Amino acid sequence: MNRTKDIFITGFALFSMFFGAGNLILPPFLGFQAGEKWLLVTIGFVITAVIFPILGIVAHAKLQGTMYDFGKKVSPIFSTIYCFTVYGICLLLPGPRTASVTHEMAIAPFFNTSSLLTSTIYFVLVFIFVMNRSQVLDLLGKYLTPIIIVILLAIIGIAVFSAPGVVQPTHFTTPLVDGILEGYQTFDAIAAMVVGAVLIISINLKNSSPAADKQKLIFKAGLVAGFGLFIIYTGLVLIGSLHNSEFPEDVSRSALLLGLGNKTLGTAGASLLSILIALACFTTAVGIVTGTADYLKGLFNNSKTVYTITAIIGSVMGIVIGQFDVKFIIDVAIPALMFIYPITIILILLNVIPEKWASALVFRGTVITAFIFSIPDFLKILMPSEGLNAIIDTIPLGHYNLGWIFPSLLIFVLLNMYKQFNPSTAS
């Protein structure tokens, strides 16, 4: 009984770590655009927003280390650069996005104030909390998430049974691929790298069981968390699809979620949801800035000065970028995600599979291949050209911004075959 209780408690804690408020505005809009193709879109979204993040936690359980350990088989330099890149992206994109979501969902509907004022007050408060660690955030996270889940399930249930029965055609030509790429925007695979170590440390402090038992606990807890994310994401995509005829085509992600809340729970319910999401955004922002500051502090002999400087830089970035609307931040994030997500997915997979298939040689070759073949997708967005498109079209799945998949898989297979015939190169 106690073991079952531990699994569900750990699973819920893990769910809370992934349950970023910014993620809530993505699935309904995806469903809104998908129309009758909502199921294919959901499958794609679940692959990158649920399956890979949970595999990331499983990899953490296996490694029993930090984000640095994910890439150290490639090289220590690579792993250090990767860590800096991931933390930098977190400070520049998902962190500020929490302020933008807060403004659009909890401030703009009620107050005629500027987004710059919102992001300034928001990140001043973030800085104060980062510099004065408090159990308040833990309490907020503990009680906020269950309340938000209950409200969301109510919205989903009511919305499903009150749908108008008219669904507009899909905007997508490749709904499965669009779902996969939109899942990048949750940042959840990256979050698995960042917060997974926190979960491992917490379990190790509270649980003196053998390592194998802890790995089983984390695996089963991951299934619980993954199922919760699957239910919420699927429900939100579905209702976005069922009600897509009731909103204008240019509706924003935040306005769509607010509109669905109003239609199902009334003004009061939607307002409560907005406030709770704003608070959940705040805990996410504090977690991102604190995690980054902790990482850099550890690199510089636990220097409090480095911690403070990082917190200041992170908060200033939040103020500057957080004043922009959510759509702008999501659009800006696309090139960075096209670049970092393939590498992240490969690192997760290589750390999950058995050691005999993941030697240092396989790590280096597969990660380098993913890196090289993600560059065209990155450049296509920053510097589109006919010549670049012609090159991309020659790569399998390149037209769908997934050109890294087959080359990485091919190199993985070839290097493992080479290793079988040359055992001395297994390292």
C-alpha positions in Angstrom: 0.0 0.0 0.0 2.8 2.4 1.0 4.6 1.6 -2.3 1.5 2.4 -4.3 1.1 5.6 -2.3 4.8 6.5 -3.0 4.3 5.9 -6.7 1.3 8.2 -6.9 2.9 10.9 -4.7 6.0 10.9 -6.9 4.0 10.7 -10.1 2.0 13.8 -9.0 5.1 15.7 -8.1 6.6 14.8 -11.5 3.4 15.9 -13.2 3.6 19.2 -11.4 7.1 19.8 -12.7 6.0 19.4 -16.3 2.6 21.1 -15.9 3.8 24.6 -16.9 1.1 27.1 -17.3 2.4 28.2 -20.7 1.8 24.6 -21.9 -1.9 25.0 -21.2 -2.4 27.6 -24.0 -0.8 25.4 -26.7 -3.1 22.3 -26.9 -6.5 24.1 -27.3 -5.0 26.3 -30.1 -3.5 23.2 -31.8 -7.0 21.6 -31.7 -8.5 24.8 -33.0 -6.3 24.7 -36.1 -6.5 20.9 -36.5 -10.3 20.7 -36.8 -11.4 17.2 -37.7 -7.7 16.0 -37.7 -7.4 16.6 -34.0 -6.5 12.9 -33.2 -3.5 12.9 -35.6 -2.3 16.2 -34.1 -2.7 14.8 -30.6 -0.6 11.8 -31.4 2.2 14.0 -32.7 1.9 16.4 -29.8 2.0 13.5 -27.2 5.2 12.1 -28.8 7.2 15.2 -28.1 5.3 16.7 -25.1 4.7 13.5 -23.1 6.7 10.4 -24.2 10.1 12.0 -24.6 9.9 14.1 -21.4 8.9 10.9 -19.4 11.8 9.0 -21.1 14.0 11.9 -20.0 13.0 11.2 -16.4 13.7 7.4 -16.9 17.1 8.3 -18.2 17.8 10.4 -15.1 16.8 7.5 -12.9 19.3 5.3 -14.8 22.1 7.9 -14.6 21.4 9.1 -11.1 23.2 12.3 -11.9 22.7 15.8 -13.4 22.0 17.2 -16.9 25.8 17.3 -17.5 25.8 13.4 -17.3 23.5 13.2 -20.3 26.2 14.4 -22.7 29.5 13.5 -21.1 30.0 10.4 -23.3 30.1 12.8 -26.3 32.8 14.9 -24.5 33.0 17.0 -21.3 33.3 20.2 -23.5 30.1 19.3 -25.4 28.2 18.6 -22.3 29.2 21.9 -20.7 28.2 23.8 -23.8 25.0 21.9 -24.0 24.1 22.8 -20.4 24.9 26.5 -20.9 22.8 26.5 -24.1 19.8 24.8 -22.4 19.9 27.1 -19.4 20.3 30.1 -21.7 17.3 29.1 -23.8 15.3 28.7 -20.6 16.1 32.2 -19.4 15.4 33.7 -22.8 12.2 31.9 -23.8 10.0 29.8 -21.4 10.9 32.0 -18.5 9.8 35.3 -20.0 6.8 33.5 -21.7 5.4 33.0 -18.2 5.1 36.8 -17.7 3.5 37.1 -21.2 1.0 34.4 -20.4 0.2 36.1 -17.1 -0.4 39.5 -18.7 -2.6 38.1 -21.5 -4.7 35.8 -19.2 -4.8 37.5 -15.8 -4.0 41.2 -16.3 -5.1 42.4 -19.8 -8.7 41.1 -19.4 -9.2 43.2 -16.2 -6.7 46.1 -16.3 -5.7 48.6 -19.0 -2.0 48.5 -18.2 1.0 47.9 -20.4 2.7 44.5 -20.7 6.0 46.2 -19.8 4.6 47.1 -16.4 3.4 43.6 -15.9 6.7 42.0 -16.8 8.6 44.5 -14.7 6.6 43.9 -11.5 6.5 40.2 -12.3 10.2 39.7 -12.6 11.0 42.0 -9.7 8.9 39.6 -7.6 10.6 36.7 -9.2 14.0 38.1 -8.2 12.9 38.6 -4.6 11.7 35.0 -4.4 14.9 33.7 -6.0 17.0 35.6 -3.5 14.8 34.6 -0.6 14.0 30.9 -1.0 10.8 30.1 0.7 8.4 27.2 1.2 5.6 29.4 -0.1 6.4 28.3 -3.7 6.3 24.6 -2.6 2.9 25.2 -1.0 1.6 27.0 -4.0 2.8 24.2 -6.2 1.3 21.6 -3.9 -2.2 23.1 -3.9 -2.3 25.0 -7.2 -1.8 22.1 -9.5 -4.7 20.0 -8.1 -7.1 23.0 -8.3 -6.0 23.8 -11.9 -6.5 20.1 -12.9 -10.0 20.0 -11.4 -11.0 23.2 -13.2 -9.5 22.0 -16.5 -11.2 18.7 -16.3 -14.5 20.6 -15.6 -13.9 22.8 -18.7 -13.0 19.7 -20.8 -16.1 17.7 -19.6 -18.5 20.6 -20.1 -17.0 21.6 -23.4 -17.2 18.1 -24.9 -20.9 17.8 -24.1 -21.8 21.4 -25.1 -20.0 21.4 -28.5 -22.0 23.0 -31.3 -21.5 20.0 -33.6 -19.9 22.0 -36.4 -16.1 21.6 -36.8 -14.2 23.8 -39.3 -11.8 22.1 -41.7 -8.1 21.6 -40.6 -5.5 24.2 -41.3 -2.8 21.6 -41.5 -1.6 19.5 -44.5 0.6 17.2 -42.2 -1.3 17.2 -38.9 0.9 14.5 -37.3 4.1 16.4 -38.1 2.5 19.7 -36.9 1.6 18.1 -33.6 5.2 16.8 -33.2 6.7 20.3 -33.9 4.2 22.1 -31.6 5.2 19.7 -28.8 8.7 21.3 -29.0 7.1 24.5 -27.7 6.2 22.9 -24.4 9.9 22.7 -23.7 9.1 19.5 -21.7 11.9 17.4 -23.0 14.3 20.1 -22.0 12.5 20.4 -18.7 13.1 16.7 -18.1 16.8 17.4 -18.3 16.6 20.4 -16.0 14.2 19.2 -13.3 14.9 15.5 -13.4 18.0 15.7 -11.2 15.9 17.6 -8.6 13.5 14.6 -8.5 16.3 12.1 -8.2 18.0 14.0 -5.3 14.6 14.3 -3.5 14.0 10.6 -3.8 17.5 9.7 -2.7 17.1 11.9 0.4 13.8 10.4 1.4 14.3 6.8 0.3 17.0 4.4 1.4 15.9 1.6 -0.9 18.3 -0.1 -3.3 18.9 1.8 -6.6 16.9 -0.8 -8.6 13.8 -0.2 -6.4 14.2 3.5 -6.9 14.4 3.1 -10.6 11.2 1.1 -10.6 9.5 3.7 -8.5 10.5 6.5 -10.9 9.5 4.5 -13.9 6.0 3.8 -12.5 5.7 7.4 -11.3 6.6 8.5 -14.8 3.8 6.4 -16.2 1.4 8.1 -13.8 2.6 11.6 -14.7 2.6 10.7 -18.4 -1.0 9.4 -18.2 -2.1 12.7 -16.5 -0.4 14.8 -19.1 -1.9 12.7 -21.9 -5.4 13.1 -20.5 -5.1 16.9 -20.0 -3.4 17.5 -23.4 -5.8 15.2 -25.3 -8.8 16.8 -23.7 -7.6 20.4 -24.4 -6.8 19.5 -28.1 -10.3 17.9 -28.5 -12.3 20.8 -27.1 -10.2 23.3 -29.2 -11.3 21.3 -32.2 -14.9 20.8 -31.2 -15.4 24.6 -30.6 -13.3 26.0 -33.4 -16.3 27.3 -35.3 -17.1 29.6 -32.3 -14.0 31.7 -32.4 -12.5 34.0 -35.1 -9.6 32.6 -37.1 -7.2 35.2 -35.7 -7.9 34.3 -32.0 -4.8 34.2 -29.8 -3.8 31.1 -27.8 -4.6 32.9 -24.5 -7.9 34.3 -25.7 -9.0 30.9 -26.9 -8.4 29.2 -23.5 -10.1 32.2 -21.7 -13.0 31.9 -24.2 -13.4 28.2 -23.5 -13.3 28.9 -19.8 -16.1 31.5 -20.2 -18.3 29.2 -22.3 -18.0 26.4 -19.8 -17.6 27.8 -16.3 -18.8 31.4 -16.8 -17.0 34.6 -16.1 -16.2 33.8 -12.5 -14.8 30.3 -13.3 -12.6 31.7 -16.1 -11.3 34.5 -13.9 -10.4 32.0 -11.2 -8.6 29.9 -13.8 -6.7 33.0 -15.0 -5.5 33.8 -11.5 -4.4 30.3 -10.8 -2.5 30.0 -14.1 -0.8 33.3 -13.3 0.4 31.9 -10.0 1.5 28.7 -11.6 3.4 30.7 -14.2 5.2 32.5 -11.3 6.4 29.3 -9.7 7.7 28.2 -13.1 9.6 31.4 -13.6 11.2 31.2 -10.1 12.1 27.6 -10.8 13.9 28.5 -14.0 15.9 31.4 -12.6 16.7 29.5 -9.4 17.8 26.4 -11.3 20.1 28.4 -13.7 21.6 30.4 -10.8 22.2 27.2 -8.9 24.0 25.6 -11.9 26.3 28.6 -12.4 26.9 28.9 -8.7 28.0 25.3 -8.6 30.5 25.9 -11.4 32.1 28.8 -9.5 32.8 27.2 -6.1 29.3 27.9 -4.7 29.8 31.6 -5.2 26.9 33.7 -3.8 28.0 36.6 -6.1 27.6 34.4 -9.2 24.1 33.3 -7.9 23.0 36.9 -7.4 24.4 38.1 -10.8 22.7 35.2 -12.6 19.4 36.0 -10.8 19.7 39.7 -11.9 20.5 38.8 -15.5 17.7 36.3 -15.6 15.2 38.8 -14.2 16.3 41.5 -16.6 15.9 39.2 -19.5 12.5 38.3 -18.3 11.4 42.0 -18.1 12.7 42.8 -21.6 11.4 39.7 -23.4 8.3 39.1 -21.2 6.7 42.3 -22.4 6.1 40.8 -25.8 3.0 38.9 -26.6 2.9 35.1 -26.4 2.7 34.6 -30.1 5.9 36.6 -30.7 7.8 34.6 -28.1 6.6 31.3 -29.5 7.6 32.4 -33.0 11.1 33.6 -31.8 11.6 30.2 -30.1 11.1 28.1 -33.2 14.7 28.4 -34.6 16.2 27.6 -31.2 13.9 24.6 -30.7 14.7 23.3 -34.2 18.3 23.3 -33.2 18.3 22.1 -29.6 15.4 19.7 -29.5 16.8 17.0 -31.9 20.0 16.9 -29.8 18.0 16.7 -26.6 15.8 13.8 -28.0 18.9 11.9 -29.1 20.6 12.3 -25.7 17.5 11.1 -24.0 17.1 8.0 -26.2 20.8 7.1 -26.0 20.7 7.3 -22.2 17.5 5.2 -22.0 18.6 2.2 -24.2 20.9 -0.6 -22.9 24.6 0.3 -22.5 25.7 -2.2 -25.1 24.0 -0.1 -27.8 25.2 3.3 -26.5 29.0 3.3 -26.4 30.9 6.6 -26.4 31.5 6.1 -30.1 27.8 5.7 -30.8 27.0 8.8 -28.6 29.5 11.0 -30.5 28.5 9.8 -34.0 24.7 10.0 -33.4 24.7 13.3 -31.6 27.0 15.0 -34.2 24.8 13.7 -37.0 21.7 15.1 -35.3 23.5 18.4 -34.8 24.6 18.6 -38.4 21.2 17.7 -39.9 19.3 20.1 -37.6 21.3 23.0 -39.0 19.3 23.3 -42.2 16.0 23.5 -40.3 17.5 26.2 -38.1 18.8 28.2 -41.1 15.6 27.7 -43.1 13.8 29.8 -40.6 16.5 32.5 -40.1 17.7 32.7 -43.7 15.2 31.1 -46.1 16.4 30.5 -49.7 15.6 28.3 -52.6 19.0 26.7 -52.6 18.7 25.7 -49.0 15.2 24.4 -49.6 16.5 22.3 -52.5 19.1 20.7 -50.2 16.5 20.1 -47.4 14.2 18.4 -49.9 16.8 15.8 -50.7 16.9 14.7 -47.1 14.3 12.1 -46.0 11.6 14.0 -43.9 13.6 17.2 -44.5 10.6 18.9 -45.9 8.8 18.4 -42.6 11.6 19.9 -40.5 12.5 16.4 -39.3 15.5 15.7 -41.5 17.7 14.7 -38.6 15.8 11.5 -37.8 16.9 9.1 -40.6 20.5 10.2 -40.7 20.8 9.9 -36.9 19.2 6.4 -37.0 21.4 5.3 -39.9 24.6 6.4 -38.1 23.3 4.7 -34.9 22.9 1.4 -36.7 26.1 1.6 -38.7 28.2 2.5 -35.6 26.7 -0.4 -33.6 27.4 -2.8 -36.5 31.0 -1.5 -36.7 31.3 -2.0 -32.9 30.2 -5.6 -33.2 32.9 -6.4 -35.7 35.5 -4.3 -33.9 35.0 -4.9 -30.1 38.2 -3.0 -29.3 36.5 0.3 -30.3 33.6 -0.2 -27.9 34.6 2.7 -25.7 
